[in-house]
Amino acid sequence: MSNLIDEQRTSQIIEFLNSLDIKSDRFVEVINKKDETIIINFHEALTHSSSDNINNYEKLEFFGDAVLRLSASDFIERNYSFFSVGKRSELRSQIVSDEWLTKLGKKIFIDKFVVKGLKASNDKNSQDTIIAETTEAVIGALYKTFNSIEEVNLLLDKYWRIDAELFLKEPYKFNAKSALQEWCQQKGLDLPIYKINEVSKNHGDPERFSCEVFINGKKEANSLGQSHKKAEKNAALILIQKIFKKEGKEIPKPDLN
């Protein structure tokens, strides 16, 4: 397969690898040598199935999913060893989510280097999904190249340090539906009911779906979103902010015990 990777593509891959700014001597060494293994692994990680239905990122994405969870668990162990298992799971779910992967992929400009077929390139609705999946494949390729979690940690830790602190300061913003459910349980109320309506047929419309939140049969909030999930999250966030403002309470902080 390496013979099929031309100089232009090799240069693109090297540019991408350098942009990751991983502070590892052996990482720098294999880049400078244009090591065949790293070129092949990252070409595969940065190739969508619409361009090549054999050598594409799907296998590395599957592998990268496990590597990502391992790296996240290691990060939490090193930085938040005093957390309970429940809080570790809660934090990890946020820093390995598809939404977080998309955010990371955009930060490292991964879409600039992904080879896609015409159909995938023109499908605007799938771009975030492709970014998240490709980012996961890159994580898998990084582990596969060195057979080690070290370079993966060096890449991800700098982003997780910031995002973990943001989550811990304002967890309700990241998981408003869970926060609202907990509030209802504390108050002895029925669990929230979310009713979705499609208000636009445009798949790329950020306000495609409308969501209304009902508690004990009464509508308490509504919002819009590009997907069912996003509309529900936005509506729950509006309501939880409204509740804590009305009650004059501080925004809930996580229980670390």
One Martini backbone bead per residue (centre of mass of N, CA, C, O) as a GRO file, in nm:
protein
  257
    1MET     BB    1   0.053   0.064  -0.016
    2SER     BB    2   0.293   0.274  -0.005
    3ASN     BB    3   0.312   0.308  -0.324
    4LEU     BB    4   0.029   0.484  -0.323
    5ILE     BB    5   0.191   0.707  -0.171
    6ASP     BB    6   0.256   1.007  -0.242
    7GLU     BB    7   0.430   1.296  -0.192
    8GLN     BB    8   0.191   1.477  -0.134
    9ARG     BB    9   0.062   1.300   0.085
   10THR     BB   10   0.306   1.281   0.267
   11SER     BB   11   0.321   1.587   0.325
   12GLN     BB   12   0.044   1.607   0.459
   13ILE     BB   13   0.100   1.414   0.692
   14ILE     BB   14   0.343   1.565   0.809
   15GLU     BB   15   0.193   1.825   0.865
   16PHE     BB   16  -0.007   1.704   1.063
   17LEU     BB   17   0.191   1.584   1.269
   18ASN     BB   18   0.330   1.854   1.340
   19SER     BB   19   0.061   1.999   1.441
   20LEU     BB   20   0.032   1.826   1.711
   21ASP     BB   21   0.270   1.874   1.908
   22ILE     BB   22   0.448   1.625   2.009
   23LYS     BB   23   0.650   1.564   2.300
   24SER     BB   24   0.849   1.342   2.121
   25ASP     BB   25   1.129   1.200   2.010
   26ARG     BB   26   1.013   0.956   1.844
   27PHE     BB   27   0.808   1.116   1.686
   28VAL     BB   28   1.007   1.307   1.546
   29GLU     BB   29   1.184   1.089   1.415
   30VAL     BB   30   0.965   0.953   1.226
   31ILE     BB   31   0.905   1.209   1.072
   32ASN     BB   32   1.189   1.278   0.963
   33LYS     BB   33   1.203   0.982   0.819
   34LYS     BB   34   0.939   0.892   0.696
   35ASP     BB   35   0.801   0.659   0.814
   36GLU     BB   36   0.616   0.410   0.685
   37THR     BB   37   0.423   0.340   0.918
   38ILE     BB   38   0.310   0.626   0.976
   39ILE     BB   39   0.205   0.686   0.694
   40ILE     BB   40   0.008   0.451   0.668
   41ASN     BB   41  -0.161   0.493   0.925
   42PHE     BB   42  -0.247   0.798   0.855
   43HIS     BB   43  -0.371   0.752   0.584
   44GLU     BB   44  -0.593   0.569   0.687
   45ALA     BB   45  -0.709   0.764   0.910
   46LEU     BB   46  -0.743   0.992   0.652
   47THR     BB   47  -0.964   0.783   0.519
   48HIS     BB   48  -1.246   0.750   0.351
   49SER     BB   49  -1.471   0.515   0.224
   50SER     BB   50  -1.548   0.697  -0.032
   51SER     BB   51  -1.241   0.659  -0.142
   52ASP     BB   52  -1.179   0.378   0.032
   53ASN     BB   53  -1.309   0.048   0.091
   54ILE     BB   54  -1.037  -0.063   0.238
   55ASN     BB   55  -0.831   0.192   0.300
   56ASN     BB   56  -0.949   0.298   0.604
   57TYR     BB   57  -1.066   0.421   0.925
   58GLU     BB   58  -1.248   0.196   1.060
   59LYS     BB   59  -1.044   0.019   1.221
   60LEU     BB   60  -0.906   0.256   1.378
   61GLU     BB   61  -1.161   0.352   1.515
   62PHE     BB   62  -1.220   0.099   1.677
   63PHE     BB   63  -0.947   0.104   1.823
   64GLY     BB   64  -0.958   0.404   1.930
   65ASP     BB   65  -1.186   0.370   2.134
   66ALA     BB   66  -1.015   0.208   2.341
   67VAL     BB   67  -0.779   0.406   2.369
   68LEU     BB   68  -0.939   0.648   2.469
   69ARG     BB   69  -1.043   0.517   2.734
   70LEU     BB   70  -0.766   0.456   2.849
   71SER     BB   71  -0.654   0.746   2.850
   72ALA     BB   72  -0.880   0.868   3.025
   73SER     BB   73  -0.834   0.688   3.272
   74ASP     BB   74  -0.542   0.778   3.316
   75PHE     BB   75  -0.596   1.079   3.353
   76ILE     BB   76  -0.780   1.048   3.603
   77GLU     BB   77  -0.578   0.898   3.783
   78ARG     BB   78  -0.358   1.134   3.777
   79ASN     BB   79  -0.579   1.387   3.856
   80TYR     BB   80  -0.848   1.208   4.002
   81SER     BB   81  -0.803   0.988   4.243
   82PHE     BB   82  -1.041   1.099   4.451
   83PHE     BB   83  -1.250   0.980   4.292
   84SER     BB   84  -1.511   0.822   4.228
   85VAL     BB   85  -1.632   0.597   4.014
   86GLY     BB   86  -1.877   0.764   3.926
   87LYS     BB   87  -1.714   1.029   3.858
   88ARG     BB   88  -1.529   0.904   3.654
   89SER     BB   89  -1.747   0.819   3.453
   90GLU     BB   90  -1.866   1.100   3.407
   91LEU     BB   91  -1.610   1.233   3.299
   92ARG     BB   92  -1.541   1.033   3.072
   93SER     BB   93  -1.803   1.069   2.904
   94GLN     BB   94  -1.717   1.363   2.818
   95ILE     BB   95  -1.400   1.302   2.709
   96VAL     BB   96  -1.535   1.069   2.481
   97SER     BB   97  -1.722   1.207   2.313
   98ASP     BB   98  -1.838   1.299   2.010
   99GLU     BB   99  -1.839   1.600   2.071
  100TRP     BB  100  -1.543   1.613   2.163
  101LEU     BB  101  -1.413   1.498   1.906
  102THR     BB  102  -1.510   1.722   1.722
  103LYS     BB  103  -1.372   1.951   1.869
  104LEU     BB  104  -1.085   1.842   1.833
  105GLY     BB  105  -1.081   1.812   1.523
  106LYS     BB  106  -1.110   2.122   1.478
  107LYS     BB  107  -0.850   2.211   1.628
  108ILE     BB  108  -0.666   2.016   1.423
  109PHE     BB  109  -0.773   2.027   1.127
  110ILE     BB  110  -0.860   1.743   1.000
  111ASP     BB  111  -1.032   1.802   0.738
  112LYS     BB  112  -0.786   1.897   0.561
  113PHE     BB  113  -0.671   1.567   0.549
  114VAL     BB  114  -0.921   1.433   0.438
  115VAL     BB  115  -1.016   1.169   0.233
  116LYS     BB  116  -1.286   1.214  -0.001
  117GLY     BB  117  -1.557   1.169  -0.152
  118LEU     BB  118  -1.800   1.334  -0.312
  119LYS     BB  119  -2.041   1.260  -0.134
  120ALA     BB  120  -1.912   1.330   0.144
  121SER     BB  121  -1.830   1.624   0.074
  122ASN     BB  122  -2.149   1.709   0.016
  123ASP     BB  123  -2.224   1.609   0.312
  124LYS     BB  124  -2.295   1.823   0.565
  125ASN     BB  125  -2.428   1.631   0.789
  126SER     BB  126  -2.150   1.439   0.818
  127GLN     BB  127  -1.898   1.604   0.917
  128ASP     BB  128  -1.891   1.561   1.227
  129THR     BB  129  -1.874   1.256   1.217
  130ILE     BB  130  -1.610   1.236   1.057
  131ILE     BB  131  -1.437   1.391   1.257
  132ALA     BB  132  -1.474   1.199   1.497
  133GLU     BB  133  -1.381   0.935   1.358
  134THR     BB  134  -1.100   1.035   1.267
  135THR     BB  135  -0.991   1.106   1.544
  136GLU     BB  136  -1.006   0.816   1.650
  137ALA     BB  137  -0.815   0.699   1.434
  138VAL     BB  138  -0.565   0.865   1.513
  139ILE     BB  139  -0.541   0.740   1.792
  140GLY     BB  140  -0.498   0.455   1.683
  141ALA     BB  141  -0.244   0.519   1.511
  142LEU     BB  142  -0.063   0.614   1.741
  143TYR     BB  143  -0.058   0.350   1.895
  144LYS     BB  144   0.027   0.158   1.662
  145THR     BB  145   0.307   0.284   1.601
  146PHE     BB  146   0.415   0.244   1.929
  147ASN     BB  147   0.272   0.057   2.128
  148SER     BB  148   0.150   0.319   2.294
  149ILE     BB  149   0.019   0.573   2.522
  150GLU     BB  150   0.209   0.819   2.534
  151GLU     BB  151   0.134   0.992   2.278
  152VAL     BB  152  -0.162   1.012   2.341
  153ASN     BB  153  -0.134   1.169   2.605
  154LEU     BB  154   0.022   1.412   2.483
  155LEU     BB  155  -0.218   1.499   2.309
  156LEU     BB  156  -0.476   1.498   2.520
  157ASP     BB  157  -0.409   1.636   2.793
  158LYS     BB  158  -0.418   1.943   2.707
  159TYR     BB  159  -0.731   1.927   2.663
  160TRP     BB  160  -0.839   1.791   2.925
  161ARG     BB  161  -0.756   1.996   3.137
  162ILE     BB  162  -0.962   2.206   3.041
  163ASP     BB  163  -1.234   2.041   3.005
  164ALA     BB  164  -1.255   1.919   3.289
  165GLU     BB  165  -1.280   2.188   3.443
  166LEU     BB  166  -1.533   2.286   3.302
  167PHE     BB  167  -1.712   2.052   3.390
  168LEU     BB  168  -1.668   2.076   3.706
  169LYS     BB  169  -1.789   2.367   3.727
  170GLU     BB  170  -2.033   2.295   3.482
  171PRO     BB  171  -2.205   2.013   3.446
  172TYR     BB  172  -2.492   2.100   3.343
  173LYS     BB  173  -2.396   2.188   3.051
  174PHE     BB  174  -2.326   1.879   2.967
  175ASN     BB  175  -2.583   1.744   3.163
  176ALA     BB  176  -2.890   1.856   3.184
  177LYS     BB  177  -3.075   1.606   3.199
  178SER     BB  178  -2.958   1.489   3.461
  179ALA     BB  179  -2.999   1.740   3.640
  180LEU     BB  180  -3.309   1.747   3.605
  181GLN     BB  181  -3.370   1.466   3.711
  182GLU     BB  182  -3.252   1.507   3.996
  183TRP     BB  183  -3.438   1.738   4.078
  184CYS     BB  184  -3.705   1.582   4.055
  185GLN     BB  185  -3.634   1.366   4.266
  186GLN     BB  186  -3.590   1.564   4.506
  187LYS     BB  187  -3.903   1.682   4.465
  188GLY     BB  188  -4.106   1.444   4.378
  189LEU     BB  189  -4.118   1.431   4.070
  190ASP     BB  190  -4.164   1.385   3.770
  191LEU     BB  191  -4.024   1.305   3.498
  192PRO     BB  192  -3.920   1.425   3.224
  193ILE     BB  193  -4.082   1.539   2.921
  194TYR     BB  194  -4.014   1.497   2.570
  195LYS     BB  195  -4.114   1.703   2.289
  196ILE     BB  196  -4.100   1.649   1.938
  197ASN     BB  197  -4.051   1.875   1.654
  198GLU     BB  198  -4.061   1.926   1.313
  199VAL     BB  199  -3.969   2.250   1.151
  200SER     BB  200  -3.761   2.118   0.941
  201LYS     BB  201  -3.622   1.972   0.630
  202ASN     BB  202  -3.340   2.071   0.692
  203HIS     BB  203  -3.060   1.893   0.782
  204GLY     BB  204  -2.873   2.169   0.844
  205ASP     BB  205  -3.059   2.283   1.055
  206PRO     BB  206  -3.016   2.423   1.377
  207GLU     BB  207  -3.366   2.441   1.381
  208ARG     BB  208  -3.524   2.167   1.314
  209PHE     BB  209  -3.593   2.119   1.623
  210SER     BB  210  -3.846   2.092   1.869
  211CYS     BB  211  -3.853   2.134   2.234
  212GLU     BB  212  -4.051   2.010   2.504
  213VAL     BB  213  -4.088   2.052   2.860
  214PHE     BB  214  -4.231   1.826   3.101
  215ILE     BB  215  -4.382   1.870   3.435
  216ASN     BB  216  -4.652   1.740   3.547
  217GLY     BB  217  -4.788   1.842   3.256
  218LYS     BB  218  -4.597   2.097   3.238
  219LYS     BB  219  -4.475   2.349   3.061
  220GLU     BB  220  -4.127   2.482   3.106
  221ALA     BB  221  -3.981   2.440   2.815
  222ASN     BB  222  -3.796   2.554   2.515
  223SER     BB  223  -3.631   2.440   2.204
  224LEU     BB  224  -3.359   2.414   1.973
  225GLY     BB  225  -3.230   2.182   1.706
  226GLN     BB  226  -3.063   1.969   1.484
  227SER     BB  227  -3.147   1.754   1.696
  228HIS     BB  228  -3.298   1.581   1.926
  229LYS     BB  229  -3.069   1.589   2.135
  230LYS     BB  230  -3.010   1.896   2.120
  231ALA     BB  231  -3.293   1.999   2.191
  232GLU     BB  232  -3.310   1.864   2.468
  233LYS     BB  233  -3.057   1.991   2.591
  234ASN     BB  234  -3.142   2.289   2.558
  235ALA     BB  235  -3.405   2.272   2.724
  236ALA     BB  236  -3.278   2.168   2.989
  237LEU     BB  237  -3.086   2.407   3.029
  238ILE     BB  238  -3.296   2.629   3.053
  239LEU     BB  239  -3.445   2.505   3.299
  240ILE     BB  240  -3.210   2.474   3.505
  241GLN     BB  241  -3.143   2.776   3.509
  242LYS     BB  242  -3.424   2.872   3.599
  243ILE     BB  243  -3.438   2.719   3.867
  244PHE     BB  244  -3.178   2.835   4.009
  245LYS     BB  245  -3.264   3.127   3.989
  246LYS     BB  246  -3.536   3.108   4.144
  247GLU     BB  247  -3.389   2.969   4.408
  248GLY     BB  248  -3.105   3.104   4.458
  249LYS     BB  249  -2.890   2.911   4.345
  250GLU     BB  250  -2.631   2.741   4.292
  251ILE     BB  251  -2.457   2.583   4.083
  252PRO     BB  252  -2.400   2.268   4.061
  253LYS     BB  253  -2.174   2.057   4.208
  254PRO     BB  254  -1.979   1.801   4.230
  255ASP     BB  255  -1.961   1.490   4.378
  256LEU     BB  256  -1.646   1.358   4.505
  257ASN     BB  257  -1.744   1.097   4.698
   0.00000   0.00000   0.00000
